[in-house]
Amino acid sequence: MRRREVHEEGGGTALHARVRAALPGVLAPVLACALALCGLSAWVAAGAAGGPARIAVADGRVFLAYGGKAETAAFFRITNSGESGDELLSVSSPDADDVMLSRTVERAGNVESMRMVQSAAVPARSVVRMTPEGLDVMLRPTRPLRLGDEVPFVLRFRHAGAVAVRAEVVRPGS
């Protein structure tokens, strides 16, 4: 028994004609996916997709307490050389009680006051410098500090985790 094929005027089978008619509807999503995949691959290869936060903490200093006060402040330079932002969540020290992040804020009438803050943003590719006029770490040392002493601290970041650092005791203003 022989099979008969029905030829269309263009020279193909009916099946071939149906496939050709459906091809644009199938190729459009396939090409869109391939183009998106190529674009994402190029984006990642170029480093634009970002990477994790890379946190470094340096220049730690603690002001020598004066005027009979037990409380003082510590300051650090936090560098994020990574492609993603991070957040400083807390600071602790085995040599201090009541360690907390604070920020000096200006209120109406040119009055400055200290405000405790829960965290501090550390944007990607940036440096956060703690200063007496801005963000700092308030603490009450467990023992009297002397000029030149080193105080250990642990700064905890949301993504980078714990970073141990030492801060030198210096005179206020230095």
Secondary structure, 3 states (H helix, E strand, C coil): CCCCCCCCCCCCCHHHHHHHHHHHHHHHHHHHHHHHHHHHHHHHHCCCCCCCCCEEEEEEEEECCCCCCCCEEEEEEEEECCCCCEEEEEEECCCEEEEEEEEEEEECCCEEEEEECCCEEECCCEEEECCCCCEEEEEEECCCCCCCCEEEEEEEECCCEEEEEEEEEECCCC
